Amino acid sequence: SMRAVAEHGRMLQVPINYGEFGVGRDGNQSERDTDLVREYYRTVVQTALAEGMSSTVWDDRGWFGLVEQDGTNTFRFKFDIVPYMLAED
């Protein structure tokens, strides 16, 4: 578990970055537009913070995309994952 990794890092006095996590879909991207997916991202970020770890979400602009560009050169958060992930309680 993330908490066990954090505890091990504290024991070794090594900082931990929980990196490159995410939920990807090759075909049906709409499967990522769910509260379950948004809550996963938020849970990972909040658990990392609570345990004194940093976190790095994965965004490949494809399967794991979090930001997308429309035809007018405007960027937006895909499925509102990022605002939900970073929202404070």
C-alpha atoms as one frame of an Amber mdcrd trajectory, in Angstrom:
protein
   0.000   0.000   0.000   1.024   3.625  -0.352   1.163   3.972   3.420   3.563
   1.038   3.688   5.817   2.597   1.045   5.753   5.913   2.925   6.611   4.185
   6.199   9.508   2.349   4.573  10.792   5.632   3.153  10.630   7.234   6.593
  12.468   4.277   8.099  15.246   4.661   5.516  15.060   8.473   5.678  14.487
   8.582   1.919  11.925  10.931   0.359   9.330   9.214  -1.804   7.705  10.494
  -4.985   4.672   8.480  -6.018   5.133   8.976  -9.740   3.485   8.373 -13.052
   0.127   7.135 -11.831  -3.120   7.356 -13.730  -6.027   5.644 -15.430  -5.740
   5.102 -19.171  -8.000   3.760 -21.869  -6.894   2.885 -25.382 -10.268   2.823
 -27.052 -13.202   4.197 -25.115 -11.952   7.366 -23.406 -15.436   8.069 -22.017
 -14.839   5.231 -19.530 -12.504   7.666 -17.752 -15.298  10.231 -17.308 -16.575
   8.753 -14.050 -16.551   9.708 -10.392 -14.665   6.477  -9.675 -11.739   7.585
 -11.853 -11.764  11.144 -10.489 -11.824   9.777  -6.931  -8.875   7.474  -7.677
  -6.724  10.419  -8.737  -7.815  12.440  -5.726  -7.216   9.570  -3.296  -3.680
   9.019  -4.574  -2.813  12.731  -4.315  -4.357  13.167  -0.865  -2.788   9.969
   0.491   0.630  11.016  -0.804   0.281  14.441   0.832  -0.950  12.964   4.111
   2.052  10.623   4.189   4.581  13.344   3.352   5.206  12.121  -0.191   5.094
  14.041  -3.439   3.122  12.748  -6.403   3.370  13.039 -10.174   0.359  12.212
 -12.293   0.900  10.751 -15.762  -0.454  12.679 -18.765   0.557  11.397 -22.187
  -2.100  13.458 -24.034  -3.433  10.106 -25.201  -4.656   7.138 -23.181  -3.839
   8.925 -19.918  -4.641  12.450 -21.135  -5.592  15.077 -18.564  -5.302  18.196
 -20.733  -6.596  18.529 -24.270  -6.532  21.219 -26.930  -9.559  22.167 -28.962
  -9.546  23.565 -32.492  -9.139  27.164 -31.283  -5.810  26.628 -29.521  -7.557
  26.584 -26.153  -6.632  23.997 -23.562  -9.024  22.435 -21.079  -8.940  19.758
 -18.429 -10.245  16.474 -19.771 -13.164  15.070 -17.769 -12.409  17.616 -14.985
 -10.004  15.110 -13.444  -7.332  17.677 -12.523  -9.596  20.194 -10.720 -11.236
  17.349  -8.799  -7.893  15.739  -8.002  -6.480  18.978  -6.562  -9.604  20.241
  -4.781  -9.343  20.693  -1.055 -11.896  19.027   1.190
